[in-house]
């Protein structure tokens, strides 16, 4: 009987062209448009840096800064007009050459950052000034070595100590810097993956209460279809619709991880299992979202106002989990802070972090507990429903 009901549900979805457009086709149109707009906005607004020189004797030092900026795609303006708004202003004072060329003096530069400026511009300006610093310090060390006849080493003066850098997992095993980069990437993924599972709340609750609003619920309950089969069917259909509506987000997330792994030089042995974990975590989030939606529907009821409240609660849980993954190290959690594991979705986000940190067993345990609790909540809520409860708001 559940197979017949599922066929009926998918037939209704096929007939609802607006639903198909909004959940499946529209994301594949909007996401590329958003990407194009963002790329165009960045391309149309290159970093602009004004370099002001108050003395021609500073030209040698000014050229170091301007060449660095221009070689990396920045635009250099030498005069500030009333109609021009640079992101950063670098100003060489009149006595800069005199102070920079004297080994016993310090030179200064006026450095101003315009509020809400292009971040790339500030990075370029700081990189250019660091390049200038290296040039001046090299010149002074050269003077000490060749003119003052003092036996010095450029490297030893600039870098009096060096680090033998290593990495360890939370379990104490040696690892590589790639694992640390992957951990930082995981915190970013957590901000994306949990909100993408929340559309299931709407599809599930609307699917159940919508039958009552359309006055088809009584006829459905009069058939041999059991209440549990009805609930399970709605959960399956809502999960499928939620997967389709979030497909663009998930594909974009996976592509983001792939591109990031290339730019960070992450090995395939790290990237591919991590991609698999992202898919598992997302599917588990879908299951937990459906379970929470059903149990809150049982507790609060299915009025329009209550549906909005349930949606808000589930989204709030997802946001808490996202920010938990961003700021908390699960390896350092101890009582009483460890009670945050009882918050829905938090155990999923921390389980993903534990996997990346090298605590595989703890990660599997956290995800497995979430799976079992989700199944139990679905079973409990489906058992709590009966024909009379479904018909009442």
C-alpha positions in Angstrom: 0.0 0.0 0.0 2.9 2.4 0.8 4.1 1.8 -2.8 0.8 3.0 -4.2 0.8 6.0 -2.0 4.4 6.9 -3.0 3.4 6.7 -6.7 0.5 9.0 -6.0 2.8 11.5 -4.2 5.3 11.6 -7.1 2.5 11.9 -9.6 1.2 15.0 -7.8 4.7 16.4 -7.8 5.0 15.9 -11.5 1.8 17.8 -12.1 2.8 20.7 -9.9 5.0 22.5 -12.4 5.6 25.4 -10.0 7.0 23.1 -7.4 9.3 21.5 -9.9 10.5 24.8 -11.1 11.2 26.2 -7.6 12.8 23.2 -6.1 14.8 21.6 -8.9 15.3 23.9 -11.9 15.5 27.3 -10.2 18.6 26.5 -8.0 20.5 25.5 -11.1 19.6 28.9 -12.7 20.1 31.1 -9.7 23.4 29.7 -8.4 25.3 30.3 -11.6 23.8 33.8 -11.8 25.0 34.5 -8.3 28.4 33.2 -9.2 28.6 35.3 -12.3 27.4 38.4 -10.4 30.0 37.9 -7.7 32.8 37.3 -10.3 31.7 40.3 -12.3 31.6 42.5 -9.2 35.1 41.5 -8.2 36.4 41.9 -11.7 34.8 45.3 -12.1 36.3 46.5 -8.9 40.0 45.9 -9.0 42.1 47.1 -6.0 43.1 50.7 -6.2 46.0 52.0 -4.2 47.1 55.7 -4.1 50.9 56.2 -3.8 51.7 59.8 -2.9 55.3 60.9 -3.1 56.4 64.3 -1.6 60.0 64.2 -2.7 61.6 63.0 -6.0 64.5 61.6 -4.1 62.0 58.9 -2.8 61.4 57.7 -6.3 63.6 54.5 -5.9 61.6 53.4 -2.9 58.3 54.4 -4.4 59.1 52.3 -7.5 59.6 49.2 -5.4 56.1 49.6 -4.0 54.3 50.5 -7.2 56.0 47.7 -9.2 54.9 45.2 -6.6 51.3 46.3 -6.7 51.1 46.6 -10.5 52.7 43.2 -11.1 49.9 41.6 -9.0 47.0 43.2 -10.8 46.5 46.3 -8.6 45.9 49.8 -9.9 48.3 52.6 -8.7 47.2 56.2 -8.6 49.8 58.9 -7.9 47.3 61.7 -7.3 44.0 61.7 -5.4 41.2 63.6 -7.1 37.8 64.4 -5.6 36.1 61.9 -7.8 38.6 59.0 -7.1 38.2 56.7 -4.1 41.3 54.5 -3.5 41.1 51.5 -1.2 44.5 52.3 0.4 46.6 55.4 0.5 50.4 55.1 0.9 52.2 58.4 1.5 55.9 58.9 1.3 56.9 62.0 3.4 59.5 64.5 2.3 62.3 63.1 4.5 61.7 59.4 3.7 64.8 59.1 1.5 67.1 60.7 4.1 65.9 58.5 6.9 65.8 55.3 4.9 69.3 55.6 3.6 70.8 56.3 7.0 71.6 53.1 8.9 71.0 54.8 12.3 67.5 56.2 11.6 64.0 55.0 11.1 61.8 56.1 8.2 58.1 56.3 8.4 55.3 56.0 5.8 51.7 57.3 6.2 49.4 54.3 5.6 45.7 54.9 5.4 43.0 52.3 4.8 39.6 53.4 3.6 36.7 51.9 5.5 34.9 49.1 3.6 37.9 48.9 1.2 38.8 46.0 -1.0 40.5 43.3 1.1 42.8 42.5 -1.8 44.0 46.1 -1.9 45.1 46.0 1.8 46.8 42.7 1.2 48.7 44.1 -1.8 49.6 47.3 0.0 51.0 45.3 3.0 52.9 43.0 0.7 54.4 46.0 -1.1 55.5 47.6 2.1 57.0 44.4 3.3 58.9 44.1 0.1 60.2 47.7 0.7 61.2 46.7 4.3 63.2 43.8 2.9 65.0 46.0 0.4 66.0 48.6 3.0 67.1 46.0 5.5 69.2 44.2 2.9 70.8 47.5 1.9 71.7 48.2 5.5 73.2 44.7 6.1 75.1 45.0 2.8 76.6 48.3 4.1 77.6 46.7 7.4 79.3 43.8 5.6 81.0 45.5 2.7 81.6 49.1 3.7 81.9 48.9 7.5 83.8 45.6 7.1 81.7 43.8 9.7 81.3 40.1 9.1 77.5 39.6 9.2 74.9 37.3 7.7 71.7 38.6 6.2 69.8 35.5 7.1 71.1 35.3 10.7 70.2 39.0 11.4 66.7 38.9 9.9 65.9 35.4 11.1 67.8 34.8 14.4 65.6 31.7 15.1 63.8 29.1 13.0 61.2 26.5 13.7 61.1 22.8 13.2 57.4 22.6 12.5 55.4 19.5 13.0 51.7 18.5 13.3 49.9 15.9 15.5 46.4 14.7 15.7 44.4 15.0 18.9 45.2 11.3 19.5 48.9 12.1 19.5 49.9 10.6 16.1 52.1 12.6 13.7 50.4 14.1 10.7 50.9 16.7 8.0 50.0 20.3 7.6 47.4 19.2 5.1 45.3 17.8 7.9 45.3 21.2 9.7 44.3 22.9 6.5 41.5 20.3 6.0 40.3 21.1 9.6 40.0 24.8 8.8 38.1 23.9 5.6 35.8 21.7 7.7 34.7 24.6 9.8 33.7 26.5 6.7 31.8 23.6 5.4 29.8 23.4 8.6 28.4 26.9 7.9 27.0 25.6 4.6 25.9 22.0 5.1 23.4 22.3 7.9 21.2 25.1 6.6 21.0 23.3 3.3 19.0 20.4 5.0 16.3 22.7 6.4 14.0 22.8 3.3 12.8 19.3 4.3 11.0 20.9 7.3 8.6 22.8 4.9 8.1 19.9 2.5 7.3 17.4 5.3 5.0 19.6 7.4 3.2 21.0 4.4 2.9 17.5 3.0 1.2 16.2 6.1 -0.9 19.2 7.0 -1.6 20.0 3.3 -3.6 16.8 3.0 -5.9 18.1 5.7 -6.2 21.6 4.2 -7.0 20.1 0.8 -9.6 17.8 2.5 -8.1 14.7 1.1 -6.8 13.3 4.5 -10.1 11.7 5.5 -10.3 9.7 2.2 -6.7 8.6 2.6 -7.2 7.4 6.1 -10.3 5.5 5.0 -8.1 3.4 2.7 -6.1 0.4 4.0 -3.1 2.8 4.3 -1.9 2.8 7.9 -1.0 6.0 9.7 2.6 4.9 10.0 2.8 4.2 6.2 1.3 7.6 5.6 4.0 9.3 7.8 6.8 7.3 6.3 5.6 8.1 2.8 5.5 11.8 3.5 9.0 11.6 5.1 10.4 9.8 2.0 8.8 12.3 -0.4 9.9 15.3 1.6 13.5 13.9 1.8 13.6 13.5 -1.9 12.3 17.0 -2.5 14.7 18.4 0.0 17.6 16.6 -1.6 16.7 18.0 -5.0 16.2 21.5 -3.7 19.6 21.4 -1.9 21.3 19.6 -4.8 22.9 22.8 -6.0 24.2 23.6 -2.5 25.7 20.1 -2.1 27.3 20.1 -5.5 28.7 23.5 -4.9 30.1 22.4 -1.6 31.8 19.4 -3.1 33.3 21.5 -5.9 34.4 24.0 -3.3 36.2 21.3 -1.4 37.8 19.9 -4.6 39.1 23.3 -5.7 40.2 24.2 -2.2 42.1 20.8 -2.0 43.9 21.7 -5.2 44.9 25.2 -4.0 46.0 23.8 -0.6 47.9 20.9 -2.2 45.9 18.3 -0.3 46.5 14.7 -1.2 43.8 12.5 -2.8 43.9 10.2 0.2 42.7 13.0 2.4 40.3 14.7 -0.1 38.2 11.7 -1.3 37.3 10.3 2.2 36.5 13.8 3.3 34.1 14.2 0.4 32.5 10.9 1.4 32.1 12.2 5.0 30.4 15.4 3.7 27.8 13.3 1.8 27.2 11.1 4.9 26.9 14.1 7.2 24.4 15.7 4.8 22.3 12.6 4.5 22.3 12.2 8.3 21.3 15.9 8.6 18.4 15.2 6.3 17.3 12.2 8.5 17.6 14.2 11.7 15.7 17.2 10.2 12.8 14.9 9.3 12.9 13.3 12.8 12.8 16.7 14.5 10.1 18.0 12.3 7.9 15.0 13.1 8.4 15.0 16.9 7.8 18.7 17.1 4.7 18.3 15.0 3.5 15.7 17.5 4.3 18.0 20.4 3.1 21.4 19.0 0.4 20.4 16.5 0.0 21.3 12.8 -1.4 24.7 12.7 0.1 27.3 10.3 1.6 29.2 13.3 3.1 26.1 14.8 4.6 25.1 11.5 6.4 28.4 11.4 7.6 27.8 15.0 8.9 24.3 14.1 10.7 25.7 11.1 12.4 28.4 13.2 13.4 25.9 15.9 15.0 23.5 13.5 16.8 26.3 11.6 18.1 27.6 15.0 19.5 24.2 15.9 21.3 24.1 12.5 22.8 27.6 13.1 24.0 26.6 16.6 25.7 23.5 15.1 27.4 25.6 12.4 28.8 28.1 14.8 29.8 25.4 17.2 32.0 23.8 14.5 33.4 27.2 13.8 34.6 28.1 17.3 34.8 24.9 19.4 37.5 22.2 19.4 35.7 18.9 20.2 38.9 17.3 21.5 39.0 19.8 24.3 35.4 19.5 25.4 34.9 18.4 29.0 32.0 18.5 31.4 29.9 20.6 31.7 30.6 22.1 28.3 30.3 18.6 26.7 26.5 18.7 27.3 26.2 20.7 24.1 26.3 17.2 22.4 22.6 16.9 23.3 21.8 19.8 21.0 20.5 18.5 17.6 23.1 18.8 14.8 25.9 19.6 17.1 27.0 16.0 17.4 27.1 15.8 13.6 29.2 18.9 13.2 31.6 17.9 16.0 31.7 14.3 14.6 32.8 15.7 11.3 35.5 17.7 13.0 36.6 14.7 15.1 37.0 12.7 11.9 39.3 15.4 10.4 41.2 15.7 13.7 42.0 12.0 13.6 39.6 10.7 16.2 37.9 8.2 13.9 36.2 6.1 16.5 34.8 9.1 18.4 33.5 10.5 15.1 31.8 7.2 14.1 30.3 6.9 17.6 28.9 10.5 17.4 27.4 10.0 14.0 26.0 6.5 14.8 24.3 7.8 17.9 22.7 10.6 15.9 21.5 8.0 13.3 19.9 5.8 16.0 18.3 8.7 17.8 16.9 10.0 14.6 15.4 6.6 13.7 14.0 6.3 17.3 12.4 9.8 17.0 10.8 8.9 13.7 9.4 5.6 15.1 8.2 7.4 18.3 6.5 10.2 16.4 4.9 7.8 13.9 3.6 5.7 16.8 2.1 8.8 18.5 0.1 9.7 15.4 -3.4 8.2 14.9 -6.2 9.0 12.6 -7.9 11.3 15.1 -4.7 13.2 15.9 -4.0 13.8 12.2 -7.5 15.2 11.5 -7.3 17.6 14.4 -5.0 20.7 14.3 
